[in-house]
C-alpha cells in the first residue's frame, strides 16, 4: 500500500529524512517489501534507537564484506550498522560511501536508509551537516507530522526551531503553518538538502487522522504547488499508527 502510494516499486535505494514518523515509515516499508518476497537491508547514516533496531534481526559490521557475511542467509529484512554508541542506547550508522558500495553489488533487493534524526519531534529543519543522503539514493522520502502544525514554533515541537524560522520566515513562537512547512520542504537548505540530482523527491504527511489534519495536508499541497522551486514529485498523506492508513495521494 505505502510502496504503491509513494511510487517506490522501482526504487532500490530509498532514503528517509524529516520527522514525525520517519522510522515508523521506514519499518512499514520494510515489511511491505519483505511480504513481496524481497531481501531488504535497513541501515542509517546517523543513529537509530536500540529498542527500534532490536525488533528486527540486526548486526554490526565494519565494512561491506562483513555485511554480506552476516546477511548471507537473509530471506527477509535485517538492520545493519557500524556499532553501538558509548552509552549503548544507539546504533551508529554507516558512512554514505559504504551504502553506495552495497548498492552497487545488488546483493539486496532494497536498501532503506534513515538519513537524519529528529529527537522524536513532529517536525524538523536540518542543520548544516544533515541529512546525510547516499549518492545511490533513487528516492528520497521526506516525512512531516501534521500534528505539529498549529503549535508554537518552539523546541518542544520542532527539532532545530531556529533553522525552521530562518528557512520559513516564521517568527519564533508563532503558530506552525502549512505554508511554513512547504517552505522548509522546498528551500535549498531544507529537508531535501543534499539529495542527488537524479533522485525522486517525495513527501509523506503523517497523522492525517482527522478532517482537520487532512485539511492541513491539503493546504501544504496547495502551497507546494504554488512554489516555482518545488521539486517534490508527489505528496502522500496518511496515518502510520496503529496500522498504516492512506488519506490521499497528490501528484505535483
Phi, psi and omega per residue, in radians:
X1 nan -0.927 3.129
X2 -1.182 -0.683 3.140
X3 -1.013 -0.825 -3.132
X4 -1.216 -0.719 -3.120
X5 -1.069 -0.691 -3.137
X6 -1.486 -0.155 3.138
X7 1.225 0.694 -3.041
X8 -1.723 0.190 -3.033
X9 -0.942 -0.634 -3.063
X10 -1.920 0.166 -3.130
X11 -1.625 1.874 -3.075
X12 -1.371 -0.608 3.120
X13 -2.032 2.009 -3.091
X14 -2.096 2.166 3.065
X15 -1.868 2.573 3.129
X16 -2.184 2.451 3.105
X17 -2.505 2.993 3.130
X18 1.851 -2.547 -3.027
X19 -2.709 3.050 3.009
X20 1.359 0.535 3.096
X21 2.273 0.209 -3.081
X22 -1.023 -0.874 -3.109
X23 -1.183 -0.685 3.094
X24 -1.059 -0.753 3.111
X25 -1.140 -0.720 3.136
X26 -0.996 -0.828 -3.107
X27 -1.274 -0.551 3.071
X28 -1.123 -0.723 3.075
X29 -1.117 -0.718 3.120
X30 -1.025 -0.737 3.133
X31 -1.114 -0.688 3.120
X32 -1.127 -0.757 3.141
X33 -1.144 -0.707 3.113
X34 -1.122 -0.712 3.123
X35 -1.079 -0.441 3.101
X36 -1.524 0.098 3.082
X37 1.532 0.307 -3.077
X38 -1.646 2.703 3.026
X39 -1.655 2.138 -2.964
X40 -2.157 2.256 2.993
X41 -1.820 2.192 3.082
X42 -1.862 2.302 -3.136
X43 -2.691 -3.019 -3.102
X44 -2.642 2.704 2.993
X45 -1.809 0.114 3.125
X46 -2.251 -2.031 3.116
X47 -2.396 2.637 3.055
X48 -2.272 2.510 -3.125
X49 -1.127 2.419 -3.086
X50 -1.050 -0.701 -3.104
X51 -1.129 -0.450 3.083
X52 -1.394 -0.744 -3.114
X53 -1.091 -0.755 -3.006
X54 -1.352 0.038 2.991
X55 -1.341 -0.193 -3.100
X56 -2.149 2.808 2.919
X57 -0.961 2.323 -3.065
X58 -2.572 2.741 3.129
X59 -2.802 2.694 3.031
X60 -1.684 2.539 -3.120
X61 -2.546 2.517 -3.118
X62 -1.570 -0.239 -3.110
X63 -2.985 -3.106 -3.073
X64 -1.044 -0.703 -3.118
X65 -1.026 -0.760 3.134
X66 -1.216 -0.579 3.071
X67 -1.067 -0.844 -3.125
X68 -1.119 -0.677 -3.135
X69 -1.115 -0.798 -3.101
X70 -1.267 -0.487 -3.113
X71 -1.703 0.202 -3.039
X72 -0.950 -0.750 -3.112
X73 -1.702 0.242 -3.076
X74 -1.132 2.233 3.056
X75 -2.050 -0.122 3.126
X76 -2.243 -1.994 -3.135
X77 -2.238 2.632 3.058
X78 -2.547 2.688 3.092
X79 -1.782 2.210 3.119
X80 -2.075 2.533 -3.093
X81 -2.731 3.055 -3.047
X82 -1.574 -0.370 -3.134
X83 2.851 3.089 3.132
X84 -1.616 2.659 3.055
X85 -1.153 2.879 3.136
X86 -0.993 -0.692 -3.139
X87 -1.298 -0.323 3.116
X88 1.471 0.071 -3.071
X89 -1.758 -0.053 -3.105
X90 -2.308 2.509 2.966
X91 -1.612 2.229 -3.120
X92 -1.546 2.304 -3.025
X93 -1.396 -3.070 3.138
X94 -1.631 2.729 2.943
X95 -1.163 2.555 -3.117
X96 -1.033 -0.516 3.138
X97 -1.101 -0.615 3.108
X98 -1.190 -0.686 3.106
X99 -1.138 -0.667 3.061
X100 -1.050 -0.719 3.128
X101 -1.120 -0.761 3.119
X102 -1.089 -0.665 -3.128
X103 -1.160 -0.643 -3.103
X104 -1.122 -0.494 -3.077
X105 -1.339 -0.363 -3.087
X106 1.012 0.510 3.115
X107 -1.213 -0.497 -3.133
X108 -1.999 2.577 3.077
X109 -1.219 -0.629 3.132
X110 -2.445 2.565 2.952
X111 -2.197 2.125 3.131
X112 -1.909 2.253 -2.994
X113 -2.183 2.151 2.961
X114 -1.503 2.043 -2.924
X115 -1.783 -0.042 3.027
X116 -2.837 3.048 3.126
X117 -2.008 2.888 -3.100
X118 -2.537 0.142 3.118
X119 0.935 0.495 3.075
X120 1.064 0.554 3.025
X121 -1.581 2.763 -3.137
X122 -1.256 -0.435 -3.101
X123 -2.404 2.734 3.073
X124 -2.688 2.805 2.931
X125 -2.209 2.525 -3.012
X126 -1.428 2.530 2.983
X127 -1.359 3.112 -3.066
X128 -1.072 -0.543 -3.037
X129 -1.595 0.052 -3.067
X130 -2.407 2.886 -0.153
X131 -1.222 2.794 3.097
X132 -1.809 1.698 -2.997
X133 -1.855 2.062 3.126
X134 -1.042 2.544 3.133
X135 -1.106 -0.395 -3.136
X136 -1.334 -0.100 -3.096
X137 -1.048 2.208 3.103
X138 -1.745 -0.391 3.080
X139 -2.532 2.296 3.060
X140 -1.911 2.157 3.099
X141 -1.852 1.970 3.038
X142 -1.535 2.420 -3.074
X143 -2.156 2.412 3.086
X144 -2.495 2.490 3.121
X145 -1.630 2.030 3.139
X146 -1.087 -0.391 3.129
X147 -1.174 -0.204 3.065
X148 -1.424 -0.403 -3.108
X149 -1.215 2.458 -3.085
X150 1.616 -0.318 3.095
X151 -1.469 2.804 3.127
X152 -1.170 2.577 3.067
X153 -1.306 1.523 -3.127
X154 -2.457 2.895 -3.043
X155 -1.081 -0.482 -3.129
X156 -1.286 -0.251 -3.094
X157 -1.977 -0.405 -3.076
X158 -2.337 2.282 3.009
X159 -1.369 2.093 -3.051
X160 1.186 1.079 -3.107
X161 -1.102 -0.508 -3.140
X162 -1.189 -0.581 3.083
X163 -1.254 -0.706 3.091
X164 -1.005 -0.790 -3.127
X165 -1.076 -0.715 -3.118
X166 -1.192 -0.723 -3.088
X167 -1.304 -0.597 -3.022
X168 -1.723 -0.358 -3.056
X169 1.421 0.082 3.137
X170 -1.389 2.371 -3.120
X171 -1.273 2.461 3.063
X172 -0.943 2.360 -3.128
X173 1.558 -0.290 3.116
X174 -1.258 2.776 -3.136
X175 -1.172 2.283 3.120
X176 -1.167 2.155 -3.023
X177 -1.925 2.831 3.037
X178 -1.065 -0.665 3.141
X179 -1.122 -0.720 3.141
X180 -1.146 -0.639 3.083
X181 -1.119 -0.776 3.116
X182 -1.029 -0.688 3.142
X183 -1.176 -0.654 3.104
X184 -1.209 -0.557 3.106
X185 -1.174 -0.784 -2.997
X186 -1.595 -0.284 -3.099
X187 -1.049 2.512 3.142
X188 -1.035 -0.482 3.089
X189 -1.814 0.333 -3.080
X190 -1.578 -2.630 -2.971
X191 -1.041 -0.566 -3.088
X192 -1.646 0.238 -3.128
X193 -0.975 2.264 3.130
X194 1.482 0.072 3.120
X195 -1.214 2.329 3.095
X196 -0.943 2.491 -3.046
X197 -1.031 -0.585 -3.086
X198 -1.637 0.144 3.136
X199 -1.516 2.452 3.072
X200 -1.305 2.482 -3.126
X201 -1.963 2.189 -3.063
X202 -2.275 2.664 3.137
X203 -2.213 2.238 3.034
X204 -1.947 2.089 3.106
X205 -1.731 1.904 -3.074
X206 -1.571 2.855 3.110
X207 1.205 0.549 3.032
X208 -1.434 1.106 -2.974
X209 -1.888 0.277 3.098
X210 -2.703 2.796 3.082
X211 -1.001 -0.617 3.124
X212 -1.124 -0.785 -3.130
X213 -1.215 -0.613 3.098
X214 -1.180 -0.576 3.059
X215 -1.167 -0.639 3.082
X216 -1.166 -0.683 3.086
X217 -1.055 -0.735 3.118
X218 -1.077 -0.673 3.100
X219 -1.107 -0.752 3.119
X220 -1.027 -0.802 3.133
X221 -1.053 -0.746 -3.129
X222 -1.112 -0.723 3.114
X223 -1.177 -0.683 3.101
X224 -1.103 -0.753 -3.122
X225 -1.103 -0.469 -3.124
X226 -1.533 -0.116 -3.100
X227 -1.527 2.020 3.137
X228 -1.047 -0.510 -3.089
X229 -1.517 0.072 -3.062
X230 -1.213 2.226 3.095
X231 -2.017 0.179 3.126
X232 -1.268 2.244 -3.086
X233 -1.418 -0.704 3.131
X234 -2.680 2.707 3.098
X235 -2.121 2.223 3.079
X236 -2.013 2.267 3.056
X237 -2.062 2.536 -3.093
X238 -3.088 -2.852 3.132
X239 -2.417 2.275 -3.020
X240 -1.600 -0.412 -3.095
X241 -2.167 2.548 0.051
X242 -1.296 -0.403 3.031
X243 -2.358 2.585 -3.126
X244 -1.037 2.312 3.069
X245 -2.410 2.415 3.139
X246 -1.725 2.512 3.089
X247 -2.039 -0.249 3.123
X248 2.970 2.668 3.077
X249 -2.297 2.250 3.125
X250 -2.209 2.207 3.046
X251 -1.595 2.318 -3.108
X252 -1.823 nan nan
